[in-house]
Amino acid sequence: MKNNIDFYNDIMHYNYMTTLNLQVRIDSKNIKEIDILSSKSRSEFVRQAIIEKIEKEQTKKLEEQWIQALSKHPDTDKNLDHWLAAEAWEEK
């Protein structure tokens, strides 16, 4: 699986990547919603929706991995104090 940085780099180089045509059936109700919501083409709307869904799923997977790592190696009270001190902002 790619990490978020790799995914971002792929998006930034989108114009240089090989693209494929994908035929998708969308019901008329959703087509109308796309037309209402998007100032861009339907294709661009669908491309952006796919990118956002992939990013969301990748983030979800990374969060699940982080939670699993924390459950195996939980923070100690000592670490908690350190983080709480780091949060404190002094007013000037």
N, C-alpha and C positions, 0 to 999 in steps of 0.2 A: 504494500500500500504506500502511496505517496504521502509525504507530510504536507502541511499547509504551505510551506515555502516552495516546495516543488510544484504544487498545484498553482500557486500564484505566478510562478515563473512560466508555467505552461499557458496561463491566461494572458500574460503580458506578451507572449510570443504567438498569440492566436493567429495572427495574420500570416505567419510564416509556417504554420502547421498544415499538414495535409488535412483536408476536410472531406467528409463523406456526406452524401445525400441520404437523408432518412425520411421515409414516408410514414406519417403518423395520421391516424384517423382521430378527429376531434368532433364531438357532437356540436350541433348548431348552437345550443345554449352557451357552451364554453367559447365558441368562436365569437359570438356576440359580446361576451364579457371581455375577451381579448381586445376586440375592436374598441370597446368603450375605455378600457384601462390603459391601453398602450398608444403612445404617440409614434411608435416605431412599427416596423413591419411585423406581421404575425410570426415570421421565421425568427426575427430578432427576439421577440417576446419569448418564444419557446426556447431558444438558445440560452437566454438569460435565466429562465426558470430552471433549466437543466443545470447550469453552472451553480446557481444558488442551492439547489437540492444536493448536488455533489458536495459542496462546501459544508452544508449542514450535516450531512451524513459523516463526512470526515471529522468534523469537530466533535460530533457525538461519539465517534469511535475513539478519538483521542481522550475525551473526557472519561469514557469508560475505562480506558487503559490507565489513566491517572488515578481513578478511584480504586482500581485493583491494586496498583502500586502502593497507594496510601494504606489500603487495608493490610497489605503485607508488611509495610514499614510505617506504622502510624507516627505522627508527630508526638513528641514528648512535651511535657509541661514547660521544659526549658526552651524548646523551640517556640512554643506559644508566646512566652514572655518576650522573646526576641522579635517576633512578628508584631506583637502589640506595641512594642517600643518603636518599631519602624513606622507604624501607622501614626504615631503622635506627631502633630504639627505644632510648632511653636508659633504663637501669634506675635507679630512685630508691630 
